[in-house]
Amino acid sequence: MVLVLVIGAILLESTRYAGNFLPDIPSETFPWLIGAGILMIAFPVLIGLNGALTNRRRAQNFEAR
């Protein structure tokens, strides 16, 4: 995921020098891009936490038997 963000930043930076490699992105969309990057990182973390807590709960239930 971090790799995707780094590659995206490199591509955005390269548009300054490479001409019309990518279409120009208006500055109003940058908050959306930042938000999308945060969600790309947050969702897998939350899913991982959910899985870890579920496994812990299952283990506690198993030990209680």
Residue pairs with C-beta under 8 A, 6 or more apart in sequence:
1 40
1 41
1 44
2 41
4 40
5 37
5 40
8 33
11 21
11 22
12 22
12 25
14 21
15 21
15 22
15 24
25 33
